[in-house]
Amino acid sequence: MGDQATAPAQSQRAVKPPPAIADYGVIGDCRSAALVSRNGSIDWLCWPRFDSPSIFAALLDQECGGYWSISPIADYAAERRYVPESNVLETRFTTRSGSALLTDLMPVRDSAPASMVPDHEIIRRLTCNSRELEFEIALVPRADYGEKSPAIRSIGNLGLRIECNGGVFWLRSSIPLHIDGASAFARIPLKAGDSILFSLSYSRESPAVLPALEQIPRRIDACVEWWQGWARSARYDGDFRDEVIRSALTLKLLTFAPSGAIIAAPTTSLPERIGGSLNWDYRYCWLRDASLTIRALLELGYWEEATAFLDWTLHATRLTQPELRILYTVYGNPPPKERESPMLRGYRGSAPVRIGNAARDQLQLDVYGEVVDAAAQYAFHGGYLDRDMQRVLIGLGNYVVKHWDLLDEGIWEPRTGRRNHTHSRLLCWTALDRLISLSKQGKVTGAPLNEIKKECDAIRRQIERRGWNESIQSYVSELDGDRLDSSLLLLSWYGFEKPDSARMRSTYRAIRERLGTPEGLLYRSETLPPEGTFAICSFWEAEYLALGGGSVQQTRDLMNTFSIHRNDLGLYGEEIDASTGQALGNFPQAFTHVGFIGAALSLDQREKGEQQLAHRPESATPQQSHQNQAA
């Protein structure tokens, strides 16, 4: 190795501008996740769970949030990639004097060798590939969203010990770091062939089991093999396969393995408008998002994840059934009440930083359809619904029968009061329609079919009459209204309207005219405050075209056009600034990756001549199936 590490006079961190949202990659272990910038800095980490308080939050405040950076001293170019079909991140730094490779990962517990290892760990390996260059390492922990600066102590060969909130962080490295108050730094020159190894672990008890640093290369290989084995089990060989697998890997990373819950995103308060206040905490499980995710994974053949989520759903909703909350923690508890951080100033000044989410108190009737439909797709694909699950589904159906005509906040969760949302009615219809199909197929027994059919038909009549605006020749976002939103594209996805019907074609033209941009993107609603275009809406558009609203070539062209908005690692955010193409909102976003998988699957099925909806095994659409059974 090069010369002995030395303490830097000061970190160069303060002079660098905050990275763009798309400049981040994500690593994780199906329990928590960290965001790593193109500069080699871990700027977001919450341990031990996705929704735990942060230890690094420079993502939301460069000065007081905390970070762990490994970057060259000299000017450099950076290129990144994931090791193929894995969530192991590699960043290659190149300077005038040499190049080096930084490998970042969280070991998945199933991939660990036989010896005991910490429950929570980040491994980083820095290897000089050519000539020589000098690096700075800076460890700046700031606990509880930047509110605490925990003390760092050196424990000799055991490394650095950081105590915080009853837990212990350990940093072990193959070079010494110099402690300066609540931070630790080093500068070190590297020559070709030199490697530095780091292990940051967390334990609720002390002492933690700390594996030998020399095991790290073998553990990296084991983690790569674990992810690649999971990716290879995907059942998909159509167009955009690499992108589909990357999206599936991202969704798996956002799964909380101990419970089966799937979070919406690993971050909080990344803004939907830079400098604005549209900043929300997405580190929880929305039943809507998770249900869509499970359907995508089912189509890819990931039965274990689908079964785990359905089991989690039954557990999480047990205290409120048949009523459903909108979102839950990964253990199925109510999320914390929303509060604002007194310390963090927000990404590029986009305040406030919110912790918790007030949507927990909203009524969103569409969630009932999402949960029933997710269970239905599980059954339609061959899964077994036990008596407890059947009982839950019937209870949800009975709730919809009694409450479908209520006003609610709807899919987009505005904080302006309740309305008669067409999309909410659509999903109430979906819940009852799926129960009818499940009952006719003998997969659910004991449902009050006469009452369910009666209310299902009543919802259809209401949507057809009051959700359609004759003057603008389009379905509308609110009953008796004249505004549009992109969720209307899902009328075909759920089988309420054929994609090539006159009404759907006219609705699509209106959405494209009112909500579309010259760049081919879509805003989600005419009624929301100014924000970026909503990424999943473009994939809903692509899927609508693939289902029969357009041609195969139109679908492929739209997906190719939209694919330029993923980052260099294949990750999508929640929204896109139409004028700059920059990612906005929490990152990476499960909803968007689900949309991409759905569009690709529908395109593949269309190309293979399968003229049915992507989520149904029968040749008839759900609408046709219901009508045939009624006849």
C-alpha positions in Angstrom: 0.0 0.0 0.0 1.0 3.6 -0.4 2.3 5.9 2.4 0.7 5.9 5.9 -2.7 7.6 6.1 -2.6 11.1 7.4 -5.2 13.5 8.9 -6.4 16.1 6.4 -6.2 19.8 7.4 -9.9 20.0 6.5 -12.5 18.2 4.5 -13.2 19.5 0.9 -16.8 18.6 1.4 -18.1 22.1 2.0 -17.0 23.5 -1.4 -18.9 20.9 -3.4 -22.5 21.6 -4.5 -25.2 19.1 -3.5 -25.6 16.3 -6.1 -28.6 16.0 -8.3 -31.2 13.5 -7.1 -30.3 11.3 -10.1 -26.7 11.3 -9.1 -27.4 8.9 -6.4 -27.3 5.1 -6.4 -28.9 2.8 -3.8 -27.6 -0.2 -1.9 -29.6 -2.3 0.6 -30.1 -5.6 2.3 -33.9 -5.9 2.3 -34.0 -4.3 5.7 -32.7 -0.8 5.1 -31.1 1.2 2.3 -28.4 3.8 1.8 -28.0 6.4 -1.0 -24.5 6.8 -2.4 -23.6 9.8 -4.5 -21.6 9.8 -7.7 -18.9 11.4 -5.5 -18.6 8.3 -3.4 -20.5 9.7 -0.4 -23.1 7.9 1.5 -25.5 10.8 2.1 -28.5 8.8 3.5 -28.7 5.9 5.9 -31.4 5.0 8.4 -30.7 2.0 10.7 -31.8 -0.5 11.6 -35.0 -0.1 9.4 -36.0 1.9 6.4 -38.0 4.3 8.7 -35.5 4.5 11.5 -33.9 7.9 12.4 -31.0 8.7 10.1 -27.3 8.5 10.9 -26.3 10.1 7.6 -28.7 12.7 6.1 -26.5 15.0 4.0 -29.0 14.3 1.2 -31.3 16.8 3.0 -28.7 19.1 4.5 -25.1 19.1 3.3 -23.8 20.9 6.4 -25.5 19.2 9.4 -27.0 16.0 8.0 -23.9 13.7 8.2 -22.2 11.6 5.6 -19.4 9.0 4.9 -17.4 10.0 1.9 -14.5 8.3 0.0 -13.3 10.4 -2.9 -10.1 11.5 -4.7 -8.4 14.7 -3.6 -7.7 15.7 -7.2 -10.3 16.5 -9.8 -11.8 13.4 -11.2 -14.3 11.8 -13.5 -16.7 9.2 -12.1 -18.4 6.3 -13.8 -20.8 3.9 -12.1 -22.5 0.6 -12.6 -24.1 -2.2 -10.7 -22.3 -5.5 -10.9 -24.6 -7.1 -13.5 -27.9 -8.4 -12.1 -27.0 -7.3 -8.6 -27.4 -4.4 -6.2 -23.6 -4.2 -5.6 -22.5 -0.7 -6.7 -19.2 0.1 -8.3 -17.9 3.6 -8.9 -14.7 4.1 -11.0 -12.8 7.3 -10.2 -10.3 8.5 -12.9 -7.8 11.4 -12.3 -4.9 12.5 -14.4 -2.6 10.4 -12.2 -4.6 7.2 -12.0 -7.8 5.3 -11.4 -9.5 3.4 -8.6 -12.7 1.4 -8.1 -15.0 1.8 -5.1 -17.3 -1.1 -4.3 -20.3 -0.4 -2.0 -22.9 -2.9 -0.7 -25.0 -4.0 2.2 -24.5 -7.8 2.7 -27.8 -9.7 2.5 -28.0 -11.9 5.5 -28.8 -15.0 3.4 -25.6 -14.3 1.4 -23.4 -14.2 4.5 -20.8 -17.0 5.1 -21.3 -19.5 7.8 -19.6 -17.4 10.5 -21.6 -14.9 12.5 -21.9 -11.4 11.0 -23.6 -8.2 12.1 -27.3 -7.8 11.4 -26.7 -4.4 9.7 -23.5 -3.6 7.8 -22.1 -1.6 5.0 -19.0 -2.9 3.2 -16.8 -0.5 1.2 -13.7 -1.6 -0.8 -11.4 0.9 -2.5 -8.9 -0.5 -5.0 -6.3 1.4 -7.0 -6.4 0.0 -10.6 -3.6 2.0 -12.3 -0.7 4.3 -11.4 -1.5 6.3 -8.2 -3.9 8.8 -6.7 -4.7 10.2 -3.3 -8.0 9.8 -1.5 -9.8 11.5 1.4 -12.0 9.5 3.8 -14.5 11.4 6.0 -16.8 9.8 8.5 -19.3 12.4 9.9 -22.2 10.7 11.7 -25.1 12.9 12.7 -27.9 11.0 14.5 -31.6 11.6 14.7 -31.9 13.6 11.4 -28.9 15.7 12.2 -29.9 16.6 15.8 -27.1 14.7 17.5 -23.4 14.5 17.0 -22.5 11.2 18.7 -19.0 10.8 20.1 -16.5 8.6 18.3 -14.0 6.6 20.3 -11.1 4.5 19.1 -11.1 0.9 20.5 -7.7 -0.2 19.1 -7.9 -3.1 16.8 -11.7 -3.1 17.0 -11.8 0.2 15.2 -14.1 3.2 16.0 -17.0 2.9 18.3 -20.0 5.3 18.0 -22.8 5.0 20.7 -26.2 6.4 19.9 -29.8 5.9 21.0 -28.9 2.6 22.8 -27.2 1.1 19.8 -23.6 0.9 18.8 -22.0 1.7 15.4 -18.6 0.2 14.6 -16.3 1.3 11.9 -13.5 -1.1 11.1 -11.0 -0.2 8.4 -7.6 -1.4 7.1 -6.2 2.2 7.7 -6.5 4.4 10.8 -8.8 7.3 10.8 -8.1 10.4 12.9 -10.8 11.4 15.3 -11.7 15.1 15.3 -14.6 15.7 17.8 -17.6 13.9 16.3 -15.9 13.2 13.0 -13.1 11.0 11.7 -10.9 11.7 8.7 -7.9 10.3 6.7 -6.0 11.0 3.6 -4.0 8.3 1.9 -2.1 7.8 -1.3 -2.8 4.6 -3.2 -0.7 2.8 -5.8 -1.8 0.3 -8.4 -2.9 -2.9 -6.6 -3.5 -1.3 -3.2 -6.9 -1.9 -1.5 -8.5 -0.4 1.5 -11.4 -2.2 3.3 -14.1 -0.7 5.4 -17.0 -2.3 7.4 -19.6 -0.1 9.2 -21.9 -2.2 11.3 -24.7 -1.5 13.8 -25.9 -3.5 16.8 -28.4 -2.9 19.5 -26.1 -4.7 21.9 -22.4 -4.5 22.6 -20.1 -6.0 21.8 -21.2 -6.8 18.3 -19.8 -9.8 16.4 -17.2 -8.2 14.1 -15.9 -10.3 11.2 -12.3 -10.1 10.1 -11.6 -7.6 7.4 -9.8 -10.2 5.3 -13.2 -11.9 4.9 -14.6 -8.9 3.0 -13.6 -9.9 -0.6 -15.2 -13.3 -0.1 -18.3 -11.7 1.4 -18.6 -9.3 -1.6 -18.5 -12.2 -4.0 -21.2 -14.0 -1.9 -23.5 -11.0 -2.0 -23.1 -10.7 -5.8 -23.9 -14.3 -6.2 -27.0 -14.0 -4.0 -28.4 -11.1 -6.0 -27.6 -12.7 -9.3 -29.3 -15.9 -8.3 -32.4 -14.0 -7.4 -32.4 -12.1 -10.7 -31.9 -15.2 -12.8 -35.1 -16.7 -11.4 -37.1 -14.0 -13.2 -39.5 -15.4 -15.8 -39.1 -12.8 -18.6 -37.3 -12.8 -21.9 -39.0 -10.0 -23.8 -38.0 -6.5 -24.9 -36.2 -4.3 -22.3 -35.2 -7.4 -20.3 -32.1 -5.7 -18.7 -34.3 -2.7 -17.6 -37.0 -5.0 -16.3 -34.5 -7.0 -14.2 -33.0 -3.7 -12.8 -36.5 -2.6 -11.8 -37.2 -6.0 -10.2 -33.9 -5.8 -8.3 -34.9 -2.3 -7.1 -38.3 -3.5 -5.9 -36.7 -6.5 -4.1 -34.3 -4.1 -2.4 -37.3 -2.0 -1.1 -38.8 -5.2 0.5 -38.5 -5.5 4.3 -37.6 -9.2 4.5 -38.6 -9.9 8.1 -42.2 -9.0 7.4 -42.8 -9.0 3.6 -43.8 -5.3 3.5 -42.6 -3.2 0.6 -41.9 0.5 1.1 -42.7 3.2 -1.4 -39.2 4.7 -1.4 -36.2 4.7 1.0 -36.2 8.5 1.4 -38.1 11.3 2.9 -38.8 14.9 1.7 -37.0 14.9 -1.6 -39.0 17.7 -3.3 -41.5 17.4 -6.1 -40.6 21.0 -6.8 -37.1 22.3 -6.0 -37.4 25.0 -3.4 -41.0 24.1 -2.7 -42.8 22.4 0.2 -44.2 19.4 -1.6 -41.9 17.1 0.4 -43.2 13.8 1.9 -42.0 10.8 3.9 -42.2 7.7 1.8 -40.4 5.2 4.0 -43.6 3.3 4.8 -45.8 0.7 3.1 -48.7 2.0 1.1 -51.1 -0.8 0.5 -51.7 0.7 -3.0 -48.0 0.8 -4.0 -47.2 -2.6 -2.5 -50.1 -4.3 -4.2 -49.0 -3.0 -7.6 -45.5 -4.2 -6.8 -46.7 -7.7 -6.0 -48.6 -8.0 -9.2 -45.4 -7.0 -11.1 -43.4 -9.6 -9.2 -46.0 -12.2 -9.7 -45.9 -11.8 -13.5 -42.1 -12.3 -13.2 -42.5 -15.4 -11.2 -41.5 -14.2 -7.8 -44.0 -16.2 -5.7 -42.2 -16.0 -2.4 -42.5 -12.2 -2.3 -46.1 -12.4 -3.3 -47.0 -14.8 -0.6 -45.0 -12.9 2.0 -46.8 -9.7 1.2 -50.3 -11.3 1.4 -49.4 -12.7 4.8 -48.1 -9.3 5.9 -51.4 -7.7 4.7 -53.5 -10.0 6.8 -51.3 -9.3 9.8 -51.0 -5.6 9.3 -54.8 -5.0 8.9 -55.9 -7.3 11.6 -56.7 -4.5 14.1 -58.9 -2.5 11.8 -60.5 -5.0 9.4 -62.6 -4.5 7.4 -61.3 -0.9 7.4 -57.9 -0.4 5.9 -55.3 2.3 6.7 -53.6 3.9 3.8 -50.1 3.2 5.0 -48.3 1.1 7.6 -44.8 0.7 9.0 -42.9 -2.3 7.9 -44.2 -4.2 10.9 -47.8 -3.3 10.2 -48.2 -0.6 12.8 -49.6 2.9 12.2 -46.8 5.3 11.0 -45.8 8.1 13.3 -47.7 11.4 13.2 -46.2 13.8 10.8 -43.7 16.3 12.2 -41.1 18.7 10.7 -37.4 18.4 11.4 -36.1 21.4 13.4 -32.6 20.8 12.1 -32.5 19.7 8.4 -33.0 22.5 5.9 -34.1 20.3 3.1 -32.7 19.2 -0.3 -31.3 22.4 -1.9 -33.4 24.4 0.6 -36.7 22.6 -0.1 -38.3 22.8 3.3 -39.8 21.4 5.4 -38.2 18.0 6.0 -41.1 15.8 7.1 -40.9 12.7 9.3 -44.0 10.6 9.3 -46.9 11.1 6.9 -50.3 12.7 7.6 -51.9 10.6 4.9 -52.2 8.0 7.6 -55.4 9.8 8.6 -56.9 10.1 5.1 -59.7 8.0 3.6 -58.7 6.6 0.2 -61.3 4.1 -1.0 -59.2 2.9 -3.9 -57.0 0.9 -1.6 -59.7 -1.6 -1.1 -59.7 -2.5 -4.8 -55.9 -2.7 -4.8 -55.8 -5.1 -2.0 -58.6 -7.3 -3.3 -57.1 -7.2 -6.8 -53.7 -8.2 -5.5 -55.1 -11.2 -3.8 -57.2 -12.0 -6.9 -54.2 -12.0 -9.1 -52.4 -14.3 -6.7 -55.3 -16.7 -7.0 -55.7 -16.3 -10.7 -52.0 -17.2 -11.1 -52.6 -20.4 -9.1 -52.1 -19.3 -5.5 -54.2 -20.6 -2.7 -56.4 -18.3 -0.6 -56.9 -19.9 2.8 -60.0 -19.4 4.9 -58.5 -16.4 6.8 -57.7 -14.6 3.6 -61.1 -15.4 2.1 -62.7 -14.0 5.2 -60.7 -10.8 5.0 -61.6 -10.4 1.3 -65.3 -10.9 1.9 -65.0 -8.3 4.8 -63.4 -5.8 2.5 -66.1 -6.4 -0.1 -68.8 -5.8 2.5 -67.1 -2.6 3.5 -67.1 -1.4 -0.1 -70.7 -2.3 -0.6 -71.6 0.0 2.3 -69.1 2.8 1.7 -68.3 3.1 -2.0 -70.3 6.3 -2.5 -68.4 8.3 0.1 -66.1 11.2 -0.7 -62.4 10.6 -0.1 -59.0 12.1 -0.6 -58.2 9.8 -3.6 -55.0 8.3 -5.1 -53.0 11.6 -5.2 -53.6 12.4 -1.5 -54.3 16.1 -1.7 -54.6 17.9 1.6 -57.6 20.0 0.4 -60.5 17.9 1.5 -62.5 15.0 0.2 -64.0 14.7 -3.3 -65.9 12.3 -5.5 -62.9 10.8 -7.2 -63.6 8.7 -10.3 -60.5 6.6 -9.7 -61.7 5.7 -6.2 -65.0 4.6 -7.7 -63.2 2.5 -10.3 -61.2 0.7 -7.6 -64.4 0.1 -5.6 -65.9 -1.5 -8.7 -62.7 -3.5 -9.1 -62.9 -4.9 -5.6 -66.5 -6.1 -6.2 -65.8 -7.4 -9.7 -62.8 -9.5 -8.5 -64.9 -11.0 -5.7 -67.5 -12.0 -8.2 -64.8 -13.7 -10.4 -63.2 -15.4 -7.4 -66.5 -16.7 -6.2 -67.5 -18.0 -9.6 -64.2 -19.8 -9.8 -64.6 -21.3 -6.4 -61.5 -19.5 -5.0 -63.7 -17.6 -2.4 -66.8 -19.1 -0.8 -69.5 -17.4 1.3 -69.5 -14.0 -0.4 -73.0 -12.4 -0.6 -73.0 -12.4 -4.4 -76.4 -10.9 -5.0 -75.6 -7.8 -3.0 -72.1 -7.5 -4.4 -73.4 -7.8 -8.0 -76.0 -5.2 -7.3 -73.6 -2.6 -6.0 -71.0 -3.5 -8.6 -73.5 -2.6 -11.3 -74.5 0.6 -9.5 -70.9 1.8 -9.4 -70.5 1.1 -13.1 -73.7 3.1 -13.9 -72.4 6.0 -11.8 -69.0 6.1 -13.5 -70.5 5.8 -16.9 -73.0 8.6 -16.3 -71.3 11.0 -13.9 -67.6 10.2 -14.5 -68.0 10.9 -18.2 -68.2 14.5 -19.5 -70.0 14.7 -22.7 -68.9 18.2 -23.6 -65.2 17.4 -23.5 -65.7 13.8 -24.6 -63.7 12.3 -21.8 -63.9 10.6 -18.4 -63.0 13.1 -15.7 -61.1 12.9 -12.4 -64.2 13.9 -10.3 -67.8 13.0 -10.8 -69.7 15.7 -12.6 -66.4 17.6 -13.1 -64.4 18.8 -16.1 -60.8 18.2 -15.0 -58.6 15.3 -16.0 -56.0 13.2 -14.3 -53.8 10.4 -15.7 -55.2 7.7 -13.4 -58.1 7.6 -15.9 -55.8 5.6 -18.1 -56.3 2.7 -15.6 -60.0 2.3 -16.6 -58.7 -0.1 -19.3 -56.0 -1.7 -17.1 -58.7 -2.8 -14.6 -61.0 -3.9 -17.3 -63.8 -1.3 -16.8 -63.4 -0.1 -20.4 -61.9 -1.8 -23.4 -58.8 0.1 -24.4 -60.0 0.6 -28.0 -63.5 1.7 -27.1 -64.6 5.1 -28.4 -64.7 6.6 -24.9 -61.2 5.4 -24.0 -59.7 6.6 -27.2 -61.3 10.0 -26.7 -60.2 10.1 -23.0 -56.7 9.3 -24.0 -56.6 12.1 -26.6 -57.9 14.5 -24.0 -55.3 13.4 -21.4 -52.5 13.7 -24.0 -53.7 17.2 -25.0 -54.2 18.6 -21.5 -51.6 16.8 -19.4 -48.9 15.9 -21.9 -45.7 17.7 -22.6 -43.7 18.2 -25.8 -41.1 15.8 -24.4 -43.7 13.0 -24.2 -44.2 13.1 -20.4 -47.5 13.4 -18.5 -48.5 15.4 -15.5 -50.7 13.5 -13.1 -53.6 16.0 -12.6 -55.0 19.4 -13.6 -56.0 20.1 -10.0 -52.7 19.7 -8.1 -50.1 22.4 -7.3 -47.3 22.9 -9.8 -44.8 20.0 -9.7 -42.9 17.8 -12.0 -44.4 15.3 -14.5 -45.3 12.1 -12.7 -43.2 9.2 -13.9 -45.5 6.3 -13.5 -48.2 8.1 -15.6 -46.0 7.7 -18.7 -45.8 4.0 -18.2 -49.5 3.9 -17.7 -49.8 5.5 -21.0 -47.4 3.0 -22.6 -49.4 0.1 -21.0 -52.7 1.6 -22.3 -51.2 1.6 -25.8 -49.9 -2.0 -25.4 -53.3 -3.2 -24.2 -54.9 -2.1 -27.4 -55.2 1.7 -27.3 -52.4 2.0 -29.8 -49.8 -0.1 -31.7 -46.9 -2.1 -30.6 -44.5 0.4 -32.3 -46.2 3.3 -30.5 -45.7 1.5 -27.2 -42.0 0.7 -27.9 -41.3 4.3 -29.1 -42.9 5.8 -25.9 -40.8 3.4 -23.6 -37.7 4.2 -25.5 -38.4 8.0 -25.2 -39.1 7.7 -21.5 -36.1 5.5 -20.8 -33.7 8.5 -21.2 -35.1 9.8 -17.9 -33.7 6.9 -15.8 -30.2 7.6 -14.3 -27.0 5.9 -15.4 -27.8 3.1 -13.0 -31.2 2.4 -14.4 -33.1 4.0 -11.4 -36.2 6.2 -11.7 -37.5 8.8 -9.3 -41.0 9.8 -8.6 -41.2 12.8 -10.9 -39.3 14.5 -13.8 -38.8 18.1 -14.4 -40.1 18.5 -18.0 -37.9 21.4 -18.8 -34.6 20.0 -17.5 -35.2 16.3 -17.4 -34.0 16.2 -13.8 -35.4 13.6 -11.3 -37.7 15.0 -8.6 -39.3 13.4 -5.5 -38.3 10.5 -3.4 -35.7 8.2 -5.0 -35.7 5.5 -6.2 -39.5 5.2 -6.4 -41.1 1.7 -6.3 -44.3 3.1 -8.1 -42.3 4.1 -11.1 -40.4 0.8 -11.4 -43.7 -1.1 -11.1 -45.0 1.0 -13.9 -42.0 0.1 -16.1 -42.4 -3.6 -15.5 -46.1 -3.5 -16.2 -45.6 -1.7 -19.5 -42.9 -4.1 -20.6 -45.0 -7.1 -19.7 -48.0 -5.8 -21.6 -45.9 -5.0 -24.6 -44.4 -8.5 -24.5 -47.9 -10.1 -24.3 -49.1 -7.9 -27.1 -46.2 -8.9 -29.3 -46.9 -12.6 -28.6 -50.5 -12.1 -29.7 -52.0 -12.4 -26.2 -54.9 -10.0 -26.4 -55.9 -10.1 -22.8 -55.1 -7.7 -20.0 -51.7 -8.2 -18.5 -53.0 -9.1 -15.0 -55.6 -11.7 -16.1 -55.0 -15.3 -17.1 -58.4 -15.7 -18.9 -59.0 -14.5 -22.5 -61.8 -12.3 -21.3 -61.3 -9.0 -19.5 -62.6 -8.7 -16.0 -65.5 -6.6 -17.4 -66.3 -9.3 -20.0 -66.0 -12.1 -17.4 -68.5 -10.4 -15.1 -71.0 -9.7 -17.9 -70.7 -13.3 -19.1 -71.3 -14.7 -15.6 -74.3 -12.4 -15.0 -75.8 -13.6 -18.3 
